[in-house]
């Protein structure tokens, strides 16, 4: 047996470099394609949401730690960042504005060091309950100590504290590119973490903590270190949010905010690294766009979450990966018709059910405006029996057609999976 006297390096993963390059290019050209002020604001929020969802997934997806208090660390990062910004604006500190998100990250990491040791002593359900308790405790403190948290009005700041090389962060486009740089760097670092021994051990703690302890590792310490790292990146996102909105209120540490991180990380796909990236984008689209279209947007969001849990627990990312697998074997064309039928019948259900939801909301919230309303170009009378009968008929018709289409799709999908397995065996036999 010959021993190697030199190191051997793996060849570069060209595909991975291409993906990261396209990701960076997309962030560079996105504000050039969407040039409105609203678009730049939404793109900035998407970058912030991507960082926080990825940091949350470091706990949920990679470590199996269901946290109900992740907003504590994004929120504390925001508060420390806004205080730092005010010190910089007052001339007391000479820190560049571009480094203030790092202050938020360090501050959140310190809070994670303080609170994480107790939090990570337990796993599974006890861990979730501890995070919920810590979150409620910090939220209550935010109302009890107005000197630091600003009370109900929060704390305001001004990110324009001077100009360096022509950059003042006054125009939204300048702040967007700062957020884009942080988003790219943080995403790369969090992906690199998944490839480290600690990241692999975190996966092992998630899957089989007893075996990890058997081979000599302290499972609490693994969770604790990962908790601190996740807190740092959450704080960075909080610092960026403080610069973006220039105001921080007690809402940033609320259970509502923590629930949003959980919901959209799950919707994006917690079992895939790029899933939380999709979740962060969906979060901004829901909070900014969907909320403008209808007052019942939270109800729709809850229904979407319910159906995803029932039919696609792997999130949007799992749906993409399943179809990419089918496409790699050249069989995606066999389900295009089924997809179109599913989409069409689902839209029929949405029209019927959505109209009933909008009529209920109209009667509850807009009763003073009368029973007449408009939805999707249709004129309706919320108190008319004909309107309600038509909605019920459309909903039931769509539901019946959807069920027939779904059964046919499942048969087609099952046949495709059988054919793929046969093709795999054929290739292995060659």
N, C-alpha and C positions, 0 to 999 in steps of 0.2 A: 504494500500500500504506500503510495507516494503522498507526501504532505505538501501542501501548497506553501510557497515562500513569498507569495505576493497577494495583494488584494485584487479581487475581481469586482467590477462595478456592473450593475445591471444596465442594459441599454435604455435610453430615454423612452418614455412612454409618449410617443408622438401624438396619439389620439387625445391624451390628457392635456398636453400643451395646446392642442388646437381648441379644445373645449374652453380652457381658461382664457385663451386669447380671444375667442369669440365673446366670452362673458365680459371681458374688459372692453372690447370694441363696442359691444351693445351699450354699455354704460356711457361710453364716450359719445356715441352718435344719437342716443335716445333724445336728449334735449334739442338736438338739431332737427329731428323728425317731428317732435311735439313741441312747438315753439311758444304756446300760450303760457301765461303766468300760472294758471291752474295746473297745467301739465307739469311744469317745473316743480311746483309745490308737491304734487302727487308723486313724482319721481323721487323727490327728496324723502318723502315719508316712506316710500317703498324701500329705499336703501336702509333706513333706520329699522323698519319692520323686518327686513331680511336678517339683519344682525341679531335682533332680539329673538326671533324665532329659531335661528340656528343655535343660539346660546341655550334656549330652553330645550331644544332637542338633544343637546349634550346631556341633559338630565333624563329626559323622557325616553328618547329613542335609543341612545347609546348606553345609558346607565339604568334604564328601567325605573327611574325615580319620578313618580307622578307628583309634581309640585303645584300647589294652589297658591303659592306666594311669591312667584318669580318677579312680580311687579315691585316687590320691596327693593330689589337690587337695581332695576332700571330706574325706579323712582328716587332712591337715595343717590344714584349717580347723577340724576337730573338736578336734584337740590344742591348737591355739592358743586356741580358745574355752574349753576346759575349764581351761586354765592361767589364762586371764583371769578365769573364774568363781571360781576359787580365790583369786585376788588380791582380787577384789571381796568375797568372803565373809570374807576376813581383814582387811578394812578398809583395805587398802593402795591400792586404787583406788576412786574414787567413780563408776564407770561404771554406768549403769542396766542391769539384767539384760536388758531388752528390746533393747539395742543390741549385746549380745555376738555375735549372728550376723553383724553387720557386721564385727566384728573378725575372725571366721573368714573372711569373704569377702575382706577386705583381705590377710590373711595368705596365703590361697591364691593370690590374684592376684600377690603378691610372689614366691611360689615359681614361679608360671607365668612371671613375668618372667625368673627365674633359669634355669629349666629349659627354657622354651619356645623360646628362641632356638636352642638346639641341636636340639631336637625338630622344629621346623618347617623346618629347613634342607632336609629331604627331604619328599617326598609319597608317597602310595600305600603300597606294601608296606614300603619303608624307614622311613617314618613310623611305621607300626604296630609294627615291630620295635624302633624306638628307644623308643617309649612302653612297650613290654613290658619292655625292659631297665631303663628308669628306674623303672618300678613295682617290679620285683624288687629293685632297688638300695635304694629307700626302705623296702620291707618288711624287707629284711635289716638295715637301719640301725635299724629300730624294735625289733629284738631286741638290737642291739649297744649301744644307748645308753639304758639303763633310767632314767637320771636325767630324761630328757625324755619318753620314751615310756611309762615305767612298767613295763617288762618284760612278763611274761606276764599279770600282774594288771591292767595298765592303770592309768589315773588316774581317780579318782572325784571328784565335786564335789557341791555342794548348791545348787540353783537358788533355794531359799527363803532369801534374805538380807535380808529386810525386807519391809515392806508400803508400797506407794505407791498412794494413792487406793483402798485396799481390795484391791489386786492384789498377791498374794505369789507367784504361779505355783506354789503348792503343789497346789491342785486341778488335775487334768488338763484340765478344761474351760477354765481360764484360759490354760494353755499352748497349748491347741488354737487358741484365737482369735488368739493371737500368731502361731502358725505359719500360720494362715489369712491373716492380713494380709500376712505375708512372701510367702506363695504367690501371692496376688493381685498384689502389687506386682511381684514378680520375673517372673511370667508376662506381665504387661503390658509390662514393660521388654524382655523377650526377644522378644516379638512386635513391639514397636516397632523393635527392632534389625533384624529381617528387612526392614523397610521403609526403612531408611537406605541411603545410597549405599554404605557399607561392607558392609552385609548383602547388597546386590545384587552388589557386586564379589566377595564371598565365594562366591556362587553361580556367578559367572563363572569364578572360579579352579577351582571344582569341575568345571565342565563343559568348559572349554577354556583351560587355563593358558597354552598357547602364544600364543593370541590376546591374552590379557590382558597378557602381557609385550610383545607387539608394539605395543600401543597405549600402552605406557609405564608400566605399573604393576609394582611389585615384588611378585610373588606370595608370596614368603616373608613379607614385611611384613604382607600382608593376613592370611595364616594366623596369623602371630605375634600380631597384635592381637586377632583372634578367639579365639585360644587363651587369651589373658590374660582376656578378658571371660568366656569359658566357665569359666575357673578361679575367677573371682570368684563367680559364681553357685553353682558347686560348693561353694565354701567357705562360702557362706551356708547352704546345705543342711546342710553338716557342722556348722556352729555350732548350727543348730536341733536336729540330732540329739544333740549334746552336752547341750543343755538338756533334751531329751526323756528320754534314757536316764540322764543324770547319771553316765555312765562311758564312757570311750573306751579301747579296746584296740588292739593291733597289727592286728587283723582288719580294721579300717576302711581300711587301706592295702593290703590283700592283692589278689592277682590274682583271687581268687574274687569279691570285691566289684566289681572292674572288669568282670569277665565278666557279672555280674548286670545292670549298667547297660547293657552292649551288648545282652544277650539281650532284656531287656524294652523297651528303646527300639525294637529291631527288631520285636518282637512287636506293639507298639502301632502302629508305622508311622512310619518315619523320614522318609518323603517328605511328610508332612503335619504342620503345626505342632501340631495337637491329638493326634497319634499318641502322642508321649511322655507326654502326660497320661494316656491310657488305659494306657500301659505302666507308669507309676508305680503306678496303682491295681492293675493285675494283679500287680505285684511284691509288694505288701503282702498281697494275697489269697493268693498262692502261699506266701510265707514264713510267714504267720501261720496261715491256715486250712488250706491243703492239707497243710502239714507236720504238722498235728495229726491229720489223717484217716488218713494212711498213711506208713509208713517209706520207701516207694518213690516219694515225691513228686518227687525229683530225676529219676528215670527217666521218670516221666510228663511232667515239664517238658521234658526233652530230646526226647521223642517229639513233643510239641506243637510245639516249635521246628523239628524236622525237617519235619513236615508243613506248617507255615507257610512254610518256605523253599521247599518243593516246589510247593505249590499256591496260596499267597497271599503272595508275597515283599514285597508292599506293606504287610503287616501288617493288623491289625484295622481301622485307619482306612481302608485302601483298600477293604475289603469294605463298610464303611459307605457310602463315597462312591459306589461302583459301584451299590449298591442305591438310594441317594438319587437318582441319575441316572435309573434305571429308574422310580422312584416319581414323579419330576417329570413323566414322560410318561404317567403313569397305567397302567403296564404291570406293576406289581409283583404284582398279583393273579394274573398268569399263571404265576408261579413259586412261589406259596405251597405248592401241593401237592408240588412237587419238593423244596422246603426241608424240609417235614415228613417226607417219605420219606427224604431224606438224613440228617436228624437221627435218625430211628428206626433206620435200618440202622447208623448209626455207633454208636448206643448198644448195639446187639446185639454189634458188634465189641468195644466197650469191655468189656462184661460178660464175654465169653469171654476176651479177652486179659488184661484186668485181673485176672480170677480166677487165671489161670496165673501172672501176676507176683506176686500176693499169696501164692500157695502156695509159690513159690520163695523169697520173702523169709521166709515162715514157717518153712520147713525150714532156712534158713540162720541166722536170728536167734532163732527161738523154738523150736528143736528140743526144749528141755527141757520145754516145755509139752505135748508130745505132738503127734500129727499132726492132731488135730481143730482146726478153726478156723471162724470165721464171717466172711462177706464179703457185704455188701449184703443182709443178712437170710437168707443161705443157709448151711446147715451143710455143711461140706466136710471131707473127709479128704485131707490133702496127700499121703499115700502110697497113696491108692486109685487104681487104674487107671480105675475108673468116673468119678471126678472129673476126671481128666485127659482122658479120652476125651470127656466131655461138654463140657469147655471148648474143646477143639479143634474139635468138631463145631459148637458155637455160633459160634466165631470164623470158621470157613470159610463157614458159612451166611450170616452177616452180611456177610462180605467179598464173596461172590458177589452178594447182593442190593444191596449198596452200589455195586458196579461197574455193575450194570444201571441203577440209579437215577441214578448219575453220568452215564452216557452219555445218558440221556433228558434230564437237566437241561442238559447241554451243548447238545443239539439245541434245546431250548426257549430257552436263553439266546442262542444264535446267531440264532434267528429274531427274538427281541426286539431285538437290536442292529441287525439289518437294518431292522426296522420303525422304530426310532428314527432311523436315518440317513435313511430316506425321509421321516419327519416333519420332520426338520431341513431337508431340501431343499425340502419343500413350504412351510415357513414362510419360508425365504429367498426363495422365488419370489413371495411375496405382496407 
